[in-house]
C-alpha cells in the first residue's frame, strides 16, 4: 500500500473515533524517517486508547503490519504507532502542548486531510 493511501486509512480511522485537530506533515523533504507524521489529540485517556486501537485495527485490515510497532498508552498520554512510511502520534491535550511536534517539524509542509474527515 502506498503511503498516501495509508494516510487516508489512518486519518479516517482517527476521525471515526472523534480525534481532535488531526494534522499531517509531509516529511519527504525534511527527514528520511517517514513520508508523513500524523498528529492528533484525544479528549481523555479512554478516547486516546480507542483512537490508537482503531487506527491499528484499520491499518491491519488494509494489510499493513502493526504488531510490535506501538509505544505508550493512555497512562503516558501519548501513543506512537510506527507504520513504516507513516508515524502516528495520538496525544492527550497537555502532552501535545508539551511536546509540540508541529513546531519541532515546522519546516514540513502541512498535508490537507480534510477530504478524509467526515463533516
C-alpha positions in Angstrom: 0.0 0.0 0.0 1.4 3.4 -0.9 1.9 6.0 1.9 -0.8 8.3 0.6 -3.5 5.6 0.7 -2.2 4.6 4.2 -2.5 8.2 5.3 -6.2 8.1 4.2 -6.8 4.9 6.3 -5.1 6.5 9.3 -7.0 9.8 9.2 -10.4 8.1 8.6 -9.8 5.7 11.5 -8.8 8.6 13.8 -11.8 10.6 12.7 -14.1 7.6 13.3 -13.2 7.8 17.0 -13.5 11.7 17.0 -9.8 12.5 17.2 -9.3 16.3 17.6 -7.1 18.6 15.4 -5.7 15.9 13.1 -2.6 17.3 11.4 -0.5 15.5 8.7 3.0 16.7 7.9 4.8 15.8 4.7 8.2 14.7 5.9 9.7 13.8 2.5 11.8 17.0 2.1 12.8 17.4 5.8 13.6 13.9 7.1 14.1 10.4 5.9 12.3 9.0 8.9 8.9 8.6 7.2 6.8 10.1 4.4 4.2 11.5 6.9 3.8 12.3 10.5 0.2 12.4 11.7 -0.5 14.1 15.0 -3.8 14.3 16.8 -5.4 14.8 20.2 -7.8 12.9 22.4 -10.2 14.4 24.9 -9.4 11.8 27.6 -7.5 8.6 28.2 -10.3 6.3 27.2 -10.6 8.1 23.9 -6.8 8.1 23.4 -6.7 4.3 23.6 -9.8 4.0 21.4 -8.3 6.1 18.7 -4.9 4.2 18.7 -6.7 0.8 18.8 -8.9 1.8 15.8 -6.0 3.1 13.8 -4.1 -0.2 14.4 -7.2 -2.3 13.5 -8.0 -0.4 10.3 -4.4 -0.4 9.2 -4.1 -4.1 9.7 -7.4 -4.7 7.8 -5.7 -2.8 5.0 -2.8 -5.2 5.0 -0.2 -3.3 7.0 1.6 -5.0 9.9 1.3 -3.0 13.1 2.1 -5.5 15.9 5.2 -4.6 17.8 5.3 -1.1 16.4 3.2 0.7 19.1 4.7 2.6 22.0 2.9 4.2 25.0 -0.6 4.0 26.2 -3.3 6.3 27.8 -1.4 6.4 31.1 1.6 8.1 29.4 -0.7 10.5 27.4 1.0 9.6 24.2 0.7 6.6 21.9 3.0 6.3 18.9 2.3 4.0 16.1 5.2 3.3 13.7 3.6 2.3 10.4 6.8 2.5 8.4 6.0 5.2 5.9 3.8 7.0 8.5 4.4 7.8 12.1 1.2 8.5 14.1 1.2 10.3 17.5 -2.0 10.3 19.5 -1.7 12.7 22.4 -3.6 13.9 25.4 -4.1 17.7 25.4 -1.3 18.5 27.9 1.2 16.1 26.3 0.6 17.6 22.8 1.2 21.1 24.1 4.3 19.9 25.9 6.0 18.1 23.0 4.7 20.5 20.3 5.8 18.3 17.4 4.2 20.7 14.9 6.7 23.3 16.0 9.6 20.9 16.1 8.9 19.9 12.5 7.6 23.3 11.3 9.7 23.1 8.1 7.5 20.2 7.0 4.5 21.2 4.8 1.0 20.5 6.0 -1.0 18.0 4.1 -4.6 18.7 3.5 -6.5 15.8 5.0 -9.9 17.5 5.1 -11.3 15.2 2.4 -10.8 12.2 4.7 -12.7 13.8 7.6 -16.4 13.4 7.8 -18.4 16.6 8.1 
